[in-house]
């Protein structure tokens, strides 16, 4: 800026909302009478709001549609009179419609074929975003990796290794961790209904329990995620018809379409290291004989969230 100060950063979020139409994928565009332009639903982040929830809220407010977020798209960054605007975008699947009432901010909402929507868009940056959206799959599923929330320090336990391991598995979340787990549950609902897999450790199960209860899904305990004394039990590989790990490409089971498969919320225990990771890859169908990558096309993943396994706990912000 002319006075040498940094321009104000304005955080916002929105989505390229899509659905399957008779002639292929359709997307939503909104018309803003104030600017007389056509763009995607988006808006500024409220104080203390996570951008995931900003995107969901702004789509609902501007279009009346409920959505589930998919893959991330490139952000739009451009100058405005108030500062530099940074808009985070996601592809978002339409799941619910509510009545739309024209207003001063948005007076028209249109579903248009994705193949021709560029003709209606006002800004080149939005045309480029549409191209990015069309260059990949419209529908994806998230693979979300989490480390447990705060659980305090381990207390020394008298006895053998088995007693110490049992006491550590029973260690609960502390008050801060319980609060973060509740906040995390709300954020995870942005991705819809996911399969939930956890270590047997109570601190791990408790981290995803609020989300599982909110979505009405079970928590599946995975031996490969659990710290135990001695060798790690090798889980039985799932048959191809039952593999629903999101990183495996979402093979649909009997009577289900691939688009119906839930995503995955994985809970890794604190001390999971590389030697144990192949068991997870095998369970998801990502690993072939001898530890080599499984044959076939590269998996299509959604957003991966959380701290690296074995790293510091990620705080919800």
C-alpha positions in Angstrom: 0.0 0.0 0.0 1.1 3.6 -0.5 1.8 4.2 3.3 3.9 1.0 3.5 1.4 -1.0 5.6 0.3 -4.5 4.7 -3.1 -4.7 3.0 -5.9 -6.1 5.2 -6.6 -9.8 4.5 -10.3 -10.7 4.2 -11.0 -14.4 4.6 -14.0 -15.8 2.8 -15.2 -19.2 1.6 -17.6 -20.6 -1.0 -18.2 -23.6 -3.1 -18.8 -24.9 -6.6 -22.1 -26.6 -5.9 -22.9 -29.5 -8.2 -25.6 -32.2 -8.8 -26.1 -34.9 -11.4 -28.6 -33.7 -14.1 -30.2 -35.4 -17.1 -27.5 -34.0 -19.4 -24.6 -34.4 -17.0 -23.2 -32.5 -14.1 -24.9 -29.2 -13.3 -23.6 -26.4 -11.1 -25.1 -23.4 -9.2 -24.5 -19.8 -10.0 -25.8 -16.8 -8.2 -26.6 -13.3 -9.5 -25.7 -10.3 -7.2 -27.7 -7.2 -8.1 -25.3 -4.9 -6.4 -22.5 -5.8 -8.8 -24.7 -7.2 -11.6 -22.4 -10.3 -11.8 -22.7 -14.1 -11.9 -20.5 -16.1 -9.6 -20.4 -18.9 -7.1 -22.0 -18.7 -3.7 -19.5 -17.4 -1.2 -19.1 -14.9 1.6 -16.9 -13.6 4.4 -15.9 -15.7 7.4 -17.5 -14.6 10.7 -15.4 -13.9 13.7 -14.2 -17.2 15.2 -15.8 -19.3 12.4 -13.9 -22.1 10.7 -13.8 -21.7 6.9 -15.4 -25.1 6.4 -18.5 -23.9 8.2 -18.3 -20.6 6.4 -18.6 -22.4 3.0 -21.5 -24.4 4.2 -23.3 -21.4 5.7 -22.8 -19.1 2.8 -24.1 -21.7 0.3 -27.2 -22.2 2.4 -27.8 -18.4 2.9 -27.3 -17.5 -0.7 -29.0 -20.4 -2.5 -31.1 -22.2 0.1 -29.2 -25.4 -0.7 -27.6 -27.8 1.8 -24.3 -29.3 0.7 -21.6 -31.8 1.7 -18.0 -30.6 1.0 -15.7 -32.6 -1.3 -12.3 -31.9 -2.7 -10.6 -28.5 -2.2 -10.2 -26.2 -5.2 -7.7 -23.4 -5.7 -8.5 -20.3 -3.7 -9.3 -17.0 -5.4 -7.1 -14.1 -4.2 -7.8 -10.6 -5.5 -7.6 -7.0 -4.3 -10.7 -5.1 -3.2 -11.2 -1.6 -1.8 -11.2 -3.0 1.7 -8.1 -5.2 1.3 -6.9 -8.4 -0.2 -9.7 -11.0 -0.4 -8.8 -14.7 0.0 -11.7 -17.0 -0.9 -11.3 -20.7 -0.1 -13.3 -23.0 -2.4 -14.5 -26.6 -2.3 -16.5 -28.7 -4.7 -19.7 -29.4 -2.9 -22.4 -32.0 -3.5 -26.0 -30.8 -3.3 -28.0 -32.8 -0.8 -30.9 -30.6 0.2 -33.0 -27.8 -1.2 -34.9 -25.2 0.7 -37.0 -22.3 -0.5 -35.0 -19.4 -2.0 -36.3 -15.9 -1.5 -34.7 -13.2 -3.7 -33.0 -10.5 -1.7 -30.7 -7.5 -1.9 -27.5 -9.7 -2.0 -28.7 -12.5 -4.3 -31.8 -12.1 -6.5 -31.4 -15.2 -8.8 -30.1 -18.7 -8.5 -29.5 -20.9 -11.5 -28.6 -24.5 -12.2 -26.5 -24.6 -15.4 -24.7 -27.4 -17.2 -21.1 -27.4 -16.0 -20.0 -27.7 -19.7 -21.5 -24.3 -20.6 -21.6 -22.4 -17.3 -18.5 -20.5 -18.3 -20.6 -18.5 -20.7 -22.6 -17.0 -17.8 -19.7 -16.3 -15.4 -18.6 -12.7 -15.1 -15.0 -13.1 -13.9 -12.1 -14.9 -15.6 -11.0 -16.2 -12.2 -14.3 -18.0 -11.8 -14.0 -19.4 -15.3 -10.6 -20.8 -14.4 -12.1 -22.3 -11.2 -14.8 -24.0 -13.3 -12.1 -25.5 -15.5 -10.3 -26.9 -12.4 -13.5 -28.4 -11.1 -14.3 -30.0 -14.5 -10.7 -31.4 -14.8 -11.2 -33.7 -11.8 -14.0 -35.9 -10.4 -17.1 -34.1 -9.3 -17.8 -36.6 -6.5 -15.0 -37.6 -4.1 -14.8 -39.0 -0.6 -12.6 -37.7 2.2 -9.9 -39.6 4.0 -9.5 -37.7 7.3 -6.6 -38.7 9.5 -6.7 -37.5 13.1 -4.6 -37.7 16.2 -6.4 -37.8 19.5 -7.3 -34.6 21.4 -5.5 -33.6 24.6 -5.4 -36.4 27.2 -3.0 -35.1 29.8 0.1 -37.0 30.8 0.6 -40.6 31.4 0.6 -41.7 35.1 3.3 -44.2 36.1 1.8 -47.7 36.6 3.4 -50.4 38.8 3.6 -53.8 37.3 4.5 -55.4 34.0 4.3 -54.0 30.5 0.8 -55.4 30.0 -0.5 -53.5 33.0 1.1 -50.3 31.8 -0.3 -50.8 28.3 -3.8 -51.4 29.7 -3.7 -48.3 31.8 -2.5 -46.2 28.9 -5.3 -47.5 26.7 -7.8 -46.4 29.3 -6.4 -42.9 29.6 -9.3 -40.5 28.9 -9.4 -37.0 27.3 -8.9 -34.1 29.7 -11.3 -31.2 29.8 -9.6 -29.4 26.9 -9.7 -32.5 24.8 -13.4 -33.1 25.4 -14.1 -29.5 24.4 -12.1 -29.9 21.2 -13.8 -33.2 20.3 -17.2 -31.5 20.4 -15.9 -28.7 18.1 -14.3 -31.3 15.8 -17.6 -33.1 15.5 -19.2 -30.0 14.0 -16.3 -29.5 11.5 -16.4 -33.2 10.4 -20.1 -32.9 9.6 -19.1 -30.6 6.7 -18.0 -33.8 5.0 -21.2 -35.7 5.6 -21.5 -39.2 6.9 -18.2 -41.0 7.1 -17.0 -44.4 8.2 -15.2 -44.0 11.6 -12.2 -46.2 12.4 -10.3 -45.8 15.7 -7.6 -47.2 17.9 -9.0 -49.0 20.9 -7.5 -46.4 23.2 -10.2 -44.5 25.0 -8.6 -41.1 24.2 -8.9 -42.0 20.5 -12.4 -43.3 20.6 -13.5 -40.3 22.7 -12.1 -37.9 20.1 -14.4 -39.2 17.4 -17.3 -40.2 19.6 -19.2 -36.9 19.4 -19.1 -37.0 15.6 -20.1 -40.6 15.4 -23.1 -40.0 17.7 -24.1 -36.9 15.8 -24.1 -38.8 12.5 -25.5 -42.1 13.9 -22.6 -44.2 12.7 -20.6 -46.9 14.6 -17.0 -46.5 15.6 -15.0 -49.4 14.2 -11.9 -50.4 16.3 -8.9 -51.3 14.2 -6.2 -53.4 15.7 -3.5 -51.9 13.4 -4.2 -48.5 15.0 -3.8 -49.8 18.6 -0.7 -49.8 20.7 -0.3 -53.2 22.4 2.6 -55.1 23.9 4.2 -57.6 21.6 3.4 -58.1 17.9 0.5 -56.2 16.3 -2.3 -58.5 15.3 -2.7 -58.4 11.5 -6.3 -57.7 10.5 -8.0 -59.9 8.0 -8.1 -58.1 4.6 -11.6 -57.2 3.5 -12.9 -58.7 0.3 -13.0 -56.2 -2.6 -16.8 -56.0 -2.4 -16.6 -54.6 1.2 -13.7 -52.2 0.9 -15.0 -48.8 1.8 -11.8 -47.1 2.8 -11.8 -43.8 0.9 -8.3 -44.1 -0.3 -9.2 -47.4 -2.0 -11.3 -45.7 -4.6 -14.7 -46.5 -2.9 -15.6 -49.8 -4.4 -19.3 -50.2 -3.9 -20.7 -53.1 -2.1 -23.7 -55.2 -3.3 -26.8 -53.0 -3.9 -24.9 -49.8 -3.5 -23.5 -47.2 -5.9 -20.0 -45.9 -5.5 -21.4 -42.5 -4.9 -23.3 -43.8 -1.9 -20.2 -45.0 0.0 -19.3 -43.0 3.1 -15.9 -41.4 3.5 -13.6 -42.4 6.3 -12.5 -40.8 9.5 -9.5 -42.7 10.8 -8.1 -42.4 14.3 -4.5 -43.3 14.7 -3.0 -43.9 18.1 -0.2 -41.8 19.3 2.7 -44.1 18.6 1.7 -45.5 15.2 4.8 -45.6 13.1 5.8 -46.7 9.6 6.1 -50.5 10.4 2.4 -50.6 11.3 1.1 -48.5 8.4 1.3 -51.3 5.8 -1.5 -53.1 7.7 -3.8 -50.1 7.1 -2.7 -49.9 3.4 -3.5 -53.6 3.0 -6.9 -53.2 4.6 -7.7 -50.4 2.2 -6.5 -52.3 -0.8 -3.6 -50.0 -1.4 -0.8 -52.5 -1.0 0.0 -55.4 -3.2 2.3 -58.4 -2.7 5.6 -57.7 -1.0 4.5 -54.2 0.2 4.3 -52.8 -3.4 1.5 -50.5 -4.3 -1.6 -52.2 -5.4 -2.2 -52.3 -9.2 -4.9 -50.1 -10.7 -5.5 -46.4 -11.1 -4.4 -43.9 -8.4 -6.9 -43.5 -5.7 -9.0 -40.3 -5.6 -8.8 -38.7 -2.2 -10.6 -35.9 -0.5 -9.2 -33.6 2.0 -6.7 -35.0 4.6 -6.9 -33.2 7.9 -5.0 -33.4 11.2 -1.4 -33.6 12.4 1.0 -36.2 11.0 0.8 -39.5 12.8 3.1 -39.5 15.8 3.4 -35.7 15.7 2.0 -33.0 18.0 -1.7 -33.0 18.8 -3.7 -30.8 16.5 -5.8 -28.2 18.3 -9.2 -27.3 16.8 -9.2 -23.6 15.8 
